[in-house]
Amino acid sequence: MVTDTMTTLARHTRVAPPGAQAAPRVLVVDDVPLNRELMARILDAEGFRTLGAADGDEALRVARGARPDLILLDVVMPGRDGFAVCGELKSDRSLSDIPVIFLSSRDEPEDRLRGLRAGGVDYIAKPFHAEEVLARVRIHLRIRQALQAQIEQQEARLAQLREAQQSMLVRPEDLPEACFAVCFRPLDAVGGDIYDVLALGDGLFGYFAADISGHSIRASFLTSAVKALLRQYSGPLYTPEESLRSINAVMHSTLKRGQYLTACYARYYQQKRLLSILDAGHPAPIHVSAAGAASVFAVESDPLGVFGSVVLQKHEIALEQGDRFYLFTDGLIEDPGQEGGGRRGGLERLREACQREHGLPLAEAVEAISNAVRPPGEPVHDDLLLLAVEVRA
Protein backbone atom coordinates (compact mmCIF):
# COMPACT_ATOMS: atom_id res chain seq x y z
CA MET A 1 0.00 0.00 0.00
CA VAL A 2 2.80 2.41 0.94
CA THR A 3 4.69 1.57 -2.26
CA ASP A 4 1.54 2.16 -4.30
CA THR A 5 1.07 5.52 -2.62
CA MET A 6 4.64 6.64 -3.27
CA THR A 7 4.42 5.61 -6.90
CA THR A 8 1.18 7.54 -7.29
CA LEU A 9 2.73 10.61 -5.66
CA ALA A 10 5.76 10.49 -7.94
CA ARG A 11 3.61 10.01 -11.03
CA HIS A 12 1.40 13.00 -10.28
CA THR A 13 3.77 15.59 -8.80
CA ARG A 14 5.49 16.66 -11.99
CA VAL A 15 6.64 20.26 -12.13
CA ALA A 16 4.58 22.39 -14.50
CA PRO A 17 6.41 23.94 -17.48
CA PRO A 18 7.41 27.62 -17.08
CA GLY A 19 4.36 29.86 -17.53
CA ALA A 20 1.90 27.00 -17.25
CA GLN A 21 -0.64 26.78 -14.46
CA ALA A 22 -0.13 23.72 -12.25
CA ALA A 23 -2.92 21.18 -12.63
CA PRO A 24 -5.05 20.77 -9.49
CA ARG A 25 -4.33 17.64 -7.47
CA VAL A 26 -7.27 15.50 -6.38
CA LEU A 27 -6.95 12.78 -3.74
CA VAL A 28 -9.30 9.83 -4.39
CA VAL A 29 -10.01 7.78 -1.27
CA ASP A 30 -11.76 4.43 -1.83
CA ASP A 31 -11.05 0.93 -0.51
CA VAL A 32 -11.94 -0.62 -3.91
CA PRO A 33 -8.93 -0.41 -6.29
CA LEU A 34 -11.16 -0.50 -9.38
CA ASN A 35 -13.08 2.55 -8.14
CA ARG A 36 -9.87 4.46 -7.55
CA GLU A 37 -8.55 3.56 -11.00
CA LEU A 38 -11.81 4.53 -12.70
CA MET A 39 -11.89 7.90 -10.98
CA ALA A 40 -8.22 8.49 -11.79
CA ARG A 41 -8.88 7.84 -15.50
CA ILE A 42 -11.81 10.27 -15.50
CA LEU A 43 -9.80 13.03 -13.82
CA ASP A 44 -6.50 12.42 -15.61
CA ALA A 45 -8.22 12.62 -18.98
CA GLU A 46 -9.34 16.17 -18.13
CA GLY A 47 -5.90 17.34 -17.01
CA PHE A 48 -6.17 16.83 -13.26
CA ARG A 49 -3.47 15.08 -11.24
CA THR A 50 -4.77 12.29 -9.02
CA LEU A 51 -3.53 10.69 -5.84
CA GLY A 52 -4.93 7.51 -4.33
CA ALA A 53 -5.59 6.13 -0.85
CA ALA A 54 -7.27 2.86 0.15
CA ASP A 55 -8.40 3.77 3.68
CA GLY A 56 -8.68 6.61 6.14
CA ASP A 57 -5.23 6.29 7.66
CA GLU A 58 -3.55 6.32 4.25
CA ALA A 59 -5.73 9.24 3.17
CA LEU A 60 -4.53 11.32 6.11
CA ARG A 61 -0.89 10.44 5.41
CA VAL A 62 -1.19 11.36 1.74
CA ALA A 63 -3.10 14.56 2.51
CA ARG A 64 -0.47 15.72 4.99
CA GLY A 65 2.35 14.91 2.61
CA ALA A 66 0.92 16.13 -0.69
CA ARG A 67 -1.60 18.84 0.35
CA PRO A 68 -4.11 18.09 -2.45
CA ASP A 69 -6.43 20.78 -3.75
CA LEU A 70 -9.55 18.63 -3.30
CA ILE A 71 -10.45 15.23 -1.81
CA LEU A 72 -13.01 12.74 -3.15
CA LEU A 73 -13.83 10.62 -0.11
CA ASP A 74 -15.69 7.32 0.12
CA VAL A 75 -17.88 6.86 3.19
CA VAL A 76 -17.87 3.09 3.82
CA MET A 77 -14.30 1.88 4.31
CA PRO A 78 -12.51 -0.53 6.65
CA GLY A 79 -11.45 1.09 9.91
CA ARG A 80 -12.63 4.66 10.29
CA ASP A 81 -15.33 5.73 7.86
CA GLY A 82 -15.29 8.76 5.58
CA PHE A 83 -17.16 10.95 8.07
CA ALA A 84 -14.49 10.33 10.72
CA VAL A 85 -11.71 10.99 8.21
CA CYS A 86 -13.33 14.27 7.18
CA GLY A 87 -13.62 15.28 10.81
CA GLU A 88 -9.90 14.72 11.32
CA LEU A 89 -9.08 16.70 8.19
CA LYS A 90 -11.14 19.64 9.39
CA SER A 91 -9.55 19.55 12.86
CA ASP A 92 -6.06 19.79 11.33
CA ARG A 93 -5.19 23.45 10.71
CA SER A 94 -2.92 22.57 7.80
CA LEU A 95 -5.66 20.60 6.00
CA SER A 96 -8.94 22.18 7.08
CA ASP A 97 -9.27 24.40 4.00
CA ILE A 98 -9.17 21.47 1.54
CA PRO A 99 -12.69 20.89 0.12
CA VAL A 100 -14.01 17.36 0.65
CA ILE A 101 -16.63 15.79 -1.64
CA PHE A 102 -18.16 12.55 -0.40
CA LEU A 103 -18.70 9.67 -2.85
CA SER A 104 -20.92 6.94 -1.46
CA SER A 105 -23.55 4.34 -2.24
CA ARG A 106 -25.32 5.48 0.94
CA ASP A 107 -27.70 8.14 -0.28
CA GLU A 108 -30.20 8.69 2.52
CA PRO A 109 -30.90 12.30 3.57
CA GLU A 110 -29.34 11.67 6.98
CA ASP A 111 -26.15 10.49 5.27
CA ARG A 112 -25.92 13.68 3.23
CA LEU A 113 -26.58 15.81 6.31
CA ARG A 114 -23.98 13.91 8.27
CA GLY A 115 -21.46 14.51 5.51
CA LEU A 116 -22.14 18.24 5.47
CA ARG A 117 -21.94 18.42 9.26
CA ALA A 118 -18.60 16.63 9.16
CA GLY A 119 -17.27 19.44 6.96
CA GLY A 120 -17.87 18.15 3.43
CA VAL A 121 -18.77 20.65 0.72
CA ASP A 122 -20.74 18.20 -1.45
CA TYR A 123 -22.10 14.65 -1.60
CA ILE A 124 -22.29 12.50 -4.75
CA ALA A 125 -24.19 9.21 -4.77
CA LYS A 126 -22.87 6.05 -6.41
CA PRO A 127 -23.22 5.00 -9.15
CA PHE A 128 -22.14 8.39 -10.45
CA HIS A 129 -21.89 10.02 -13.87
CA ALA A 130 -18.42 11.14 -14.90
CA GLU A 131 -19.72 14.50 -16.12
CA GLU A 132 -21.40 15.14 -12.77
CA VAL A 133 -18.21 14.40 -10.85
CA LEU A 134 -16.14 16.62 -13.12
CA ALA A 135 -18.64 19.46 -12.89
CA ARG A 136 -18.71 19.39 -9.09
CA VAL A 137 -14.95 19.04 -8.79
CA ARG A 138 -14.47 22.06 -11.04
CA ILE A 139 -17.06 24.13 -9.17
CA HIS A 140 -15.49 23.56 -5.77
CA LEU A 141 -11.98 24.09 -7.05
CA ARG A 142 -13.07 27.38 -8.61
CA ILE A 143 -14.69 28.41 -5.33
CA ARG A 144 -11.47 27.65 -3.49
CA GLN A 145 -9.41 29.57 -6.03
CA ALA A 146 -11.79 32.53 -5.78
CA LEU A 147 -11.46 32.57 -1.99
CA GLN A 148 -7.69 32.41 -2.24
CA ALA A 149 -7.69 35.23 -4.79
CA GLN A 150 -9.89 37.30 -2.51
CA ILE A 151 -7.48 36.77 0.37
CA GLU A 152 -4.58 37.83 -1.86
CA GLN A 153 -6.47 40.97 -2.87
CA GLN A 154 -7.12 41.78 0.78
CA GLU A 155 -3.45 41.25 1.56
CA ALA A 156 -2.56 43.82 -1.11
CA ARG A 157 -5.11 46.27 0.27
CA LEU A 158 -3.83 45.69 3.78
CA ALA A 159 -0.30 46.54 2.64
CA GLN A 160 -1.61 49.93 1.52
CA LEU A 161 -3.56 50.44 4.72
CA ARG A 162 -0.41 49.96 6.78
CA GLU A 163 0.70 53.39 5.55
CA ALA A 164 -2.53 55.05 6.65
CA GLN A 165 -3.26 56.51 10.07
CA GLN A 166 -5.77 54.91 12.39
CA SER A 167 -9.26 55.63 11.16
CA MET A 168 -11.51 57.83 13.24
CA LEU A 169 -13.11 55.97 16.14
CA VAL A 170 -16.86 55.71 16.54
CA ARG A 171 -18.22 57.91 19.32
CA PRO A 172 -21.38 57.23 21.35
CA GLU A 173 -23.05 60.32 19.88
CA ASP A 174 -22.37 58.99 16.37
CA LEU A 175 -24.44 55.87 17.04
CA PRO A 176 -26.71 56.55 20.04
CA GLU A 177 -28.97 53.57 19.28
CA ALA A 178 -26.05 51.25 20.05
CA CYS A 179 -26.22 52.38 23.73
CA PHE A 180 -22.50 52.33 24.43
CA ALA A 181 -19.82 54.33 26.20
CA VAL A 182 -16.08 54.01 25.90
CA CYS A 183 -12.87 54.94 27.65
CA PHE A 184 -9.82 54.66 25.39
CA ARG A 185 -6.37 55.73 26.58
CA PRO A 186 -3.60 54.85 24.12
CA LEU A 187 -0.21 54.41 25.74
CA ASP A 188 1.17 56.88 23.20
CA ALA A 189 0.43 58.09 19.69
CA VAL A 190 1.08 54.67 18.20
CA GLY A 191 -1.12 52.37 20.27
CA GLY A 192 -2.14 48.94 19.03
CA ASP A 193 -5.60 48.64 20.59
CA ILE A 194 -8.74 49.16 18.57
CA TYR A 195 -12.50 49.13 19.07
CA ASP A 196 -15.44 49.50 16.76
CA VAL A 197 -19.22 49.62 16.99
CA LEU A 198 -21.30 48.67 13.95
CA ALA A 199 -24.97 48.96 13.07
CA LEU A 200 -25.51 45.68 11.19
CA GLY A 201 -29.26 45.85 10.67
CA ASP A 202 -32.52 46.77 12.36
CA GLY A 203 -31.83 46.16 16.05
CA LEU A 204 -28.57 44.31 15.34
CA PHE A 205 -25.25 45.72 16.52
CA GLY A 206 -21.67 44.54 16.55
CA TYR A 207 -19.13 45.46 19.24
CA PHE A 208 -15.46 44.77 18.66
CA ALA A 209 -12.36 45.10 20.81
CA ALA A 210 -8.91 43.98 19.71
CA ASP A 211 -5.25 44.28 20.55
CA ILE A 212 -2.40 43.93 18.06
CA SER A 213 0.77 42.68 19.71
CA GLY A 214 3.55 45.22 20.01
CA HIS A 215 3.67 49.00 20.36
CA SER A 216 5.38 49.96 17.13
CA ILE A 217 4.13 52.38 14.51
CA ARG A 218 3.44 49.36 12.34
CA ALA A 219 1.05 47.96 14.97
CA SER A 220 -0.77 51.29 15.12
CA PHE A 221 -1.16 51.44 11.35
CA LEU A 222 -2.54 47.90 11.31
CA THR A 223 -5.46 48.91 13.52
CA SER A 224 -7.09 50.85 10.69
CA ALA A 225 -6.60 47.84 8.44
CA VAL A 226 -8.28 45.53 10.95
CA LYS A 227 -11.19 47.93 11.24
CA ALA A 228 -11.58 48.03 7.46
CA LEU A 229 -11.53 44.23 7.29
CA LEU A 230 -14.10 43.96 10.08
CA ARG A 231 -16.48 46.29 8.29
CA GLN A 232 -16.01 44.49 4.99
CA TYR A 233 -16.67 41.06 6.50
CA SER A 234 -19.57 42.05 8.77
CA GLY A 235 -23.22 42.31 7.90
CA PRO A 236 -25.96 39.90 6.76
CA LEU A 237 -23.65 37.98 4.41
CA TYR A 238 -21.31 36.86 7.20
CA THR A 239 -21.78 35.09 10.49
CA PRO A 240 -19.56 36.33 13.35
CA GLU A 241 -17.41 33.22 12.92
CA GLU A 242 -16.95 33.96 9.22
CA SER A 243 -16.07 37.57 10.02
CA LEU A 244 -13.22 36.59 12.33
CA ARG A 245 -12.05 33.72 10.12
CA SER A 246 -11.83 36.07 7.14
CA ILE A 247 -9.79 38.55 9.17
CA ASN A 248 -7.59 35.70 10.36
CA ALA A 249 -6.92 34.53 6.80
CA VAL A 250 -5.61 37.95 5.78
CA MET A 251 -3.69 38.60 8.99
CA HIS A 252 -2.04 35.17 8.88
CA SER A 253 -0.48 36.02 5.53
CA THR A 254 0.40 39.58 6.49
CA LEU A 255 1.65 39.77 10.07
CA LYS A 256 5.30 39.19 10.81
CA ARG A 257 6.39 36.04 12.58
CA GLY A 258 5.54 36.30 16.28
CA GLN A 259 2.95 39.03 15.74
CA TYR A 260 -0.73 38.36 16.33
CA LEU A 261 -4.10 39.92 17.05
CA THR A 262 -6.43 39.10 19.94
CA ALA A 263 -10.07 40.04 19.48
CA CYS A 264 -13.49 39.83 21.04
CA TYR A 265 -16.49 40.29 18.75
CA ALA A 266 -19.97 40.55 20.27
CA ARG A 267 -23.23 40.74 18.35
CA TYR A 268 -26.29 41.98 20.20
CA TYR A 269 -29.72 41.06 18.84
CA GLN A 270 -31.82 43.83 20.34
CA GLN A 271 -35.23 42.31 19.61
CA LYS A 272 -34.30 38.97 21.16
CA ARG A 273 -32.05 40.53 23.79
CA LEU A 274 -29.45 37.92 22.94
CA LEU A 275 -25.72 38.51 23.12
CA SER A 276 -23.49 36.29 20.96
CA ILE A 277 -19.79 36.50 21.83
CA LEU A 278 -16.82 35.21 19.87
CA ASP A 279 -13.41 35.23 21.48
CA ALA A 280 -10.07 34.92 19.71
CA GLY A 281 -7.38 34.74 22.38
CA HIS A 282 -8.86 37.80 24.08
CA PRO A 283 -10.30 38.42 27.57
CA ALA A 284 -14.01 37.60 27.49
CA PRO A 285 -16.53 40.36 28.32
CA ILE A 286 -17.78 40.97 31.83
CA HIS A 287 -21.56 40.68 32.20
CA VAL A 288 -23.35 42.70 34.89
CA SER A 289 -27.00 41.88 35.49
CA ALA A 290 -29.62 44.56 36.09
CA ALA A 291 -29.42 43.67 39.78
CA GLY A 292 -25.69 44.42 39.77
CA ALA A 293 -24.17 40.92 39.86
CA ALA A 294 -20.99 40.78 37.77
CA SER A 295 -19.74 37.55 36.23
CA VAL A 296 -16.84 36.44 34.05
CA PHE A 297 -16.14 33.19 32.26
CA ALA A 298 -12.95 31.48 31.16
CA VAL A 299 -12.17 31.02 27.47
CA GLU A 300 -9.62 29.04 25.50
CA SER A 301 -9.23 30.08 21.87
CA ASP A 302 -6.63 31.03 19.30
CA PRO A 303 -5.50 34.59 18.55
CA LEU A 304 -5.82 35.79 14.97
CA GLY A 305 -2.94 35.70 12.53
CA VAL A 306 -0.98 32.85 14.11
CA PHE A 307 -2.60 29.89 12.37
CA GLY A 308 -4.07 29.52 8.91
CA SER A 309 -7.22 28.07 10.47
CA VAL A 310 -8.32 29.49 13.80
CA VAL A 311 -10.20 27.82 16.67
CA LEU A 312 -12.83 30.18 18.10
CA GLN A 313 -14.96 29.92 21.21
CA LYS A 314 -18.56 31.14 21.17
CA HIS A 315 -20.88 32.07 24.03
CA GLU A 316 -24.48 33.23 24.04
CA ILE A 317 -26.08 35.14 26.90
CA ALA A 318 -29.75 36.07 27.32
CA LEU A 319 -29.94 39.67 28.57
CA GLU A 320 -32.57 41.72 30.36
CA GLN A 321 -33.30 45.42 30.46
CA GLY A 322 -30.70 47.14 32.60
CA ASP A 323 -27.99 44.55 31.98
CA ARG A 324 -24.57 45.74 30.93
CA PHE A 325 -21.58 44.08 29.34
CA TYR A 326 -18.02 45.33 29.12
CA LEU A 327 -15.38 44.66 26.44
CA PHE A 328 -11.79 45.55 27.27
CA THR A 329 -8.17 44.88 26.37
CA ASP A 330 -5.54 43.30 28.59
CA GLY A 331 -3.82 46.62 29.29
CA LEU A 332 -6.66 47.33 31.72
CA ILE A 333 -6.16 44.15 33.74
CA GLU A 334 -2.41 43.49 33.46
CA ASP A 335 0.26 45.67 35.05
CA PRO A 336 3.73 44.13 35.25
CA GLY A 337 4.89 47.14 37.25
CA GLN A 338 2.65 46.31 40.23
CA GLU A 339 2.72 43.46 42.72
CA GLY A 340 -0.04 41.02 41.87
CA GLY A 341 -0.45 42.72 38.52
CA GLY A 342 -1.19 39.51 36.63
CA ARG A 343 -4.26 38.86 34.51
CA ARG A 344 -6.23 36.92 37.11
CA GLY A 345 -5.91 39.54 39.84
CA GLY A 346 -6.54 42.38 37.41
CA LEU A 347 -9.63 40.69 36.03
CA GLU A 348 -11.05 40.30 39.52
CA ARG A 349 -10.40 43.99 40.30
CA LEU A 350 -12.16 44.95 37.08
CA ARG A 351 -15.13 42.68 37.84
CA GLU A 352 -15.49 44.21 41.30
CA ALA A 353 -15.32 47.75 39.87
CA CYS A 354 -17.97 46.95 37.24
CA GLN A 355 -20.24 45.61 39.95
CA ARG A 356 -19.56 48.50 42.36
CA GLU A 357 -20.22 51.24 39.80
CA HIS A 358 -23.32 49.66 38.23
CA GLY A 359 -25.62 52.34 39.63
CA LEU A 360 -23.90 55.16 37.73
CA PRO A 361 -25.00 56.31 34.26
CA LEU A 362 -23.13 54.34 31.62
CA ALA A 363 -20.64 57.04 30.57
CA GLU A 364 -19.85 57.91 34.20
CA ALA A 365 -19.52 54.23 35.09
CA VAL A 366 -16.94 53.67 32.35
CA GLU A 367 -14.76 56.52 33.59
CA ALA A 368 -15.16 55.49 37.25
CA ILE A 369 -14.28 51.88 36.51
CA SER A 370 -11.24 52.82 34.44
CA ASN A 371 -10.00 55.22 37.11
CA ALA A 372 -10.52 52.64 39.84
CA VAL A 373 -8.53 49.97 38.02
CA ARG A 374 -5.91 52.29 36.53
CA PRO A 375 -5.86 55.57 38.52
CA PRO A 376 -4.84 58.61 36.44
CA GLY A 377 -1.26 59.68 37.04
CA GLU A 378 0.02 56.19 37.75
CA PRO A 379 2.48 54.76 35.23
CA VAL A 380 0.91 52.49 32.60
CA HIS A 381 2.57 49.94 30.34
CA ASP A 382 -0.10 49.34 27.69
CA ASP A 383 -3.09 50.88 25.95
CA LEU A 384 -6.27 51.00 28.07
CA LEU A 385 -9.66 50.28 26.53
CA LEU A 386 -13.03 49.74 28.19
CA LEU A 387 -16.19 49.60 26.07
CA ALA A 388 -19.52 49.34 27.90
CA VAL A 389 -22.96 48.54 26.48
CA GLU A 390 -26.31 48.82 28.26
CA VAL A 391 -29.51 46.96 27.43
CA ARG A 392 -32.36 49.45 27.14
CA ALA A 393 -36.00 49.18 26.16
C-alpha positions in Angstrom: 0.0 0.0 0.0 2.8 2.4 0.9 4.7 1.6 -2.3 1.5 2.2 -4.3 1.1 5.5 -2.6 4.6 6.6 -3.3 4.4 5.6 -6.9 1.2 7.5 -7.3 2.7 10.6 -5.7 5.8 10.5 -7.9 3.6 10.0 -11.0 1.4 13.0 -10.3 3.8 15.6 -8.8 5.5 16.7 -12.0 6.6 20.3 -12.1 4.6 22.4 -14.5 6.4 23.9 -17.5 7.4 27.6 -17.1 4.4 29.9 -17.5 1.9 27.0 -17.3 -0.6 26.8 -14.5 -0.1 23.7 -12.2 -2.9 21.2 -12.6 -5.0 20.8 -9.5 -4.3 17.6 -7.5 -7.3 15.5 -6.4 -6.9 12.8 -3.7 -9.3 9.8 -4.4 -10.0 7.8 -1.3 -11.8 4.4 -1.8 -11.1 0.9 -0.5 -11.9 -0.6 -3.9 -8.9 -0.4 -6.3 -11.2 -0.5 -9.4 -13.1 2.6 -8.1 -9.9 4.5 -7.6 -8.5 3.6 -11.0 -11.8 4.5 -12.7 -11.9 7.9 -11.0 -8.2 8.5 -11.8 -8.9 7.8 -15.5 -11.8 10.3 -15.5 -9.8 13.0 -13.8 -6.5 12.4 -15.6 -8.2 12.6 -19.0 -9.3 16.2 -18.1 -5.9 17.3 -17.0 -6.2 16.8 -13.3 -3.5 15.1 -11.2 -4.8 12.3 -9.0 -3.5 10.7 -5.8 -4.9 7.5 -4.3 -5.6 6.1 -0.8 -7.3 2.9 0.2 -8.4 3.8 3.7 -8.7 6.6 6.1 -5.2 6.3 7.7 -3.5 6.3 4.2 -5.7 9.2 3.2 -4.5 11.3 6.1 -0.9 10.4 5.4 -1.2 11.4 1.7 -3.1 14.6 2.5 -0.5 15.7 5.0 2.3 14.9 2.6 0.9 16.1 -0.7 -1.6 18.8 0.3 -4.1 18.1 -2.5 -6.4 20.8 -3.7 -9.6 18.6 -3.3 -10.4 15.2 -1.8 -13.0 12.7 -3.1 -13.8 10.6 -0.1 -15.7 7.3 0.1 -17.9 6.9 3.2 -17.9 3.1 3.8 -14.3 1.9 4.3 -12.5 -0.5 6.7 -11.4 1.1 9.9 -12.6 4.7 10.3 -15.3 5.7 7.9 -15.3 8.8 5.6 -17.2 11.0 8.1 -14.5 10.3 10.7 -11.7 11.0 8.2 -13.3 14.3 7.2 -13.6 15.3 10.8 -9.9 14.7 11.3 -9.1 16.7 8.2 -11.1 19.6 9.4 -9.6 19.5 12.9 -6.1 19.8 11.3 -5.2 23.4 10.7 -2.9 22.6 7.8 -5.7 20.6 6.0 -8.9 22.2 7.1 -9.3 24.4 4.0 -9.2 21.5 1.5 -12.7 20.9 0.1 -14.0 17.4 0.6 -16.6 15.8 -1.6 -18.2 12.5 -0.4 -18.7 9.7 -2.9 -20.9 6.9 -1.5 -23.6 4.3 -2.2 -25.3 5.5 0.9 -27.7 8.1 -0.3 -30.2 8.7 2.5 -30.9 12.3 3.6 -29.3 11.7 7.0 -26.1 10.5 5.3 -25.9 13.7 3.2 -26.6 15.8 6.3 -24.0 13.9 8.3 -21.5 14.5 5.5 -22.1 18.2 5.5 -21.9 18.4 9.3 -18.6 16.6 9.2 -17.3 19.4 7.0 -17.9 18.2 3.4 -18.8 20.6 0.7 -20.7 18.2 -1.5 -22.1 14.6 -1.6 -22.3 12.5 -4.7 -24.2 9.2 -4.8 -22.9 6.0 -6.4 -23.2 5.0 -9.2 -22.1 8.4 -10.5 -21.9 10.0 -13.9 -18.4 11.1 -14.9 -19.7 14.5 -16.1 -21.4 15.1 -12.8 -18.2 14.4 -10.8 -16.1 16.6 -13.1 -18.6 19.5 -12.9 -18.7 19.4 -9.1 -15.0 19.0 -8.8 -14.5 22.1 -11.0 -17.1 24.1 -9.2 -15.5 23.6 -5.8 -12.0 24.1 -7.1 -13.1 27.4 -8.6 -14.7 28.4 -5.3 -11.5 27.6 -3.5 -9.4 29.6 -6.0 -11.8 32.5 -5.8 -11.5 32.6 -2.0 -7.7 32.4 -2.2 -7.7 35.2 -4.8 -9.9 37.3 -2.5 -7.5 36.8 0.4 -4.6 37.8 -1.9 -6.5 41.0 -2.9 -7.1 41.8 0.8 -3.5 41.2 1.6 -2.6 43.8 -1.1 -5.1 46.3 0.3 -3.8 45.7 3.8 -0.3 46.5 2.6 -1.6 49.9 1.5 -3.6 50.4 4.7 -0.4 50.0 6.8 0.7 53.4 5.6 -2.5 55.1 6.6 -3.3 56.5 10.1 -5.8 54.9 12.4 -9.3 55.6 11.2 -11.5 57.8 13.2 -13.1 56.0 16.1 -16.9 55.7 16.5 -18.2 57.9 19.3 -21.4 57.2 21.3 -23.0 60.3 19.9 -22.4 59.0 16.4 -24.4 55.9 17.0 -26.7 56.5 20.0 -29.0 53.6 19.3 -26.0 51.3 20.1 -26.2 52.4 23.7 -22.5 52.3 24.4 -19.8 54.3 26.2 -16.1 54.0 25.9 -12.9 54.9 27.7 -9.8 54.7 25.4 -6.4 55.7 26.6 -3.6 54.9 24.1 -0.2 54.4 25.7 1.2 56.9 23.2 0.4 58.1 19.7 1.1 54.7 18.2 -1.1 52.4 20.3 -2.1 48.9 19.0 -5.6 48.6 20.6 -8.7 49.2 18.6 -12.5 49.1 19.1 -15.4 49.5 16.8 -19.2 49.6 17.0 -21.3 48.7 14.0 -25.0 49.0 13.1 -25.5 45.7 11.2 -29.3 45.9 10.7 -32.5 46.8 12.4 -31.8 46.2 16.0 -28.6 44.3 15.3 -25.2 45.7 16.5 -21.7 44.5 16.6 -19.1 45.5 19.2 -15.5 44.8 18.7 -12.4 45.1 20.8 -8.9 44.0 19.7 -5.3 44.3 20.6 -2.4 43.9 18.1 0.8 42.7 19.7 3.6 45.2 20.0 3.7 49.0 20.4 5.4 50.0 17.1 4.1 52.4 14.5 3.4 49.4 12.3 1.0 48.0 15.0 -0.8 51.3 15.1 -1.2 51.4 11.3 -2.5 47.9 11.3 -5.5 48.9 13.5 -7.1 50.8 10.7 -6.6 47.8 8.4 -8.3 45.5 11.0 -11.2 47.9 11.2 -11.6 48.0 7.5 -11.5 44.2 7.3 -14.1 44.0 10.1 -16.5 46.3 8.3 -16.0 44.5 5.0 -16.7 41.1 6.5 -19.6 42.0 8.8 -23.2 42.3 7.9 -26.0 39.9 6.8 -23.7 38.0 4.4 -21.3 36.9 7.2 -21.8 35.1 10.5 -19.6 36.3 13.4 -17.4 33.2 12.9 -16.9 34.0 9.2 -16.1 37.6 10.0 -13.2 36.6 12.3 -12.1 33.7 10.1 -11.8 36.1 7.1 -9.8 38.6 9.2 -7.6 35.7 10.4 -6.9 34.5 6.8 -5.6 37.9 5.8 -3.7 38.6 9.0 -2.0 35.2 8.9 -0.5 36.0 5.5 0.4 39.6 6.5 1.7 39.8 10.1 5.3 39.2 10.8 6.4 36.0 12.6 5.5 36.3 16.3 2.9 39.0 15.7 -0.7 38.4 16.3 -4.1 39.9 17.0 -6.4 39.1 19.9 -10.1 40.0 19.5 -13.5 39.8 21.0 -16.5 40.3 18.8 -20.0 40.6 20.3 -23.2 40.7 18.4 -26.3 42.0 20.2 -29.7 41.1 18.8 -31.8 43.8 20.3 -35.2 42.3 19.6 -34.3 39.0 21.2 -32.0 40.5 23.8 -29.4 37.9 22.9 -25.7 38.5 23.1 -23.5 36.3 21.0 -19.8 36.5 21.8 -16.8 35.2 19.9 -13.4 35.2 21.5 -10.1 34.9 19.7 -7.4 34.7 22.4 -8.9 37.8 24.1 -10.3 38.4 27.6 -14.0 37.6 27.5 -16.5 40.4 28.3 -17.8 41.0 31.8 -21.6 40.7 32.2 -23.3 42.7 34.9 -27.0 41.9 35.5 -29.6 44.6 36.1 -29.4 43.7 39.8 -25.7 44.4 39.8 -24.2 40.9 39.9 -21.0 40.8 37.8 -19.7 37.5 36.2 -16.8 36.4 34.1 -16.1 33.2 32.3 -13.0 31.5 31.2 -12.2 31.0 27.5 -9.6 29.0 25.5 -9.2 30.1 21.9 -6.6 31.0 19.3 -5.5 34.6 18.5 -5.8 35.8 15.0 -2.9 35.7 12.5 -1.0 32.9 14.1 -2.6 29.9 12.4 -4.1 29.5 8.9 -7.2 28.1 10.5 -8.3 29.5 13.8 -10.2 27.8 16.7 -12.8 30.2 18.1 -15.0 29.9 21.2 -18.6 31.1 21.2 -20.9 32.1 24.0 -24.5 33.2 24.0 -26.1 35.1 26.9 -29.7 36.1 27.3 -29.9 39.7 28.6 -32.6 41.7 30.4 -33.3 45.4 30.5 -30.7 47.1 32.6 -28.0 44.6 32.0 -24.6 45.7 30.9 -21.6 44.1 29.3 -18.0 45.3 29.1 -15.4 44.7 26.4 -11.8 45.6 27.3 -8.2 44.9 26.4 -5.5 43.3 28.6 -3.8 46.6 29.3 -6.7 47.3 31.7 -6.2 44.2 33.7 -2.4 43.5 33.5 0.3 45.7 35.0 3.7 44.1 35.2 4.9 47.1 37.3 2.6 46.3 40.2 2.7 43.5 42.7 0.0 41.0 41.9 -0.4 42.7 38.5 -1.2 39.5 36.6 -4.3 38.9 34.5 -6.2 36.9 37.1 -5.9 39.5 39.8 -6.5 42.4 37.4 -9.6 40.7 36.0 -11.1 40.3 39.5 -10.4 44.0 40.3 -12.2 44.9 37.1 -15.1 42.7 37.8 -15.5 44.2 41.3 -15.3 47.7 39.9 -18.0 47.0 37.2 -20.2 45.6 40.0 -19.6 48.5 42.4 -20.2 51.2 39.8 -23.3 49.7 38.2 -25.6 52.3 39.6 -23.9 55.2 37.7 -25.0 56.3 34.3 -23.1 54.3 31.6 -20.6 57.0 30.6 -19.8 57.9 34.2 -19.5 54.2 35.1 -16.9 53.7 32.3 -14.8 56.5 33.6 -15.2 55.5 37.2 -14.3 51.9 36.5 -11.2 52.8 34.4 -10.0 55.2 37.1 -10.5 52.6 39.8 -8.5 50.0 38.0 -5.9 52.3 36.5 -5.9 55.6 38.5 -4.8 58.6 36.4 -1.3 59.7 37.0 0.0 56.2 37.8 2.5 54.8 35.2 0.9 52.5 32.6 2.6 49.9 30.3 -0.1 49.3 27.7 -3.1 50.9 25.9 -6.3 51.0 28.1 -9.7 50.3 26.5 -13.0 49.7 28.2 -16.2 49.6 26.1 -19.5 49.3 27.9 -23.0 48.5 26.5 -26.3 48.8 28.3 -29.5 47.0 27.4 -32.4 49.5 27.1 -36.0 49.2 26.2 
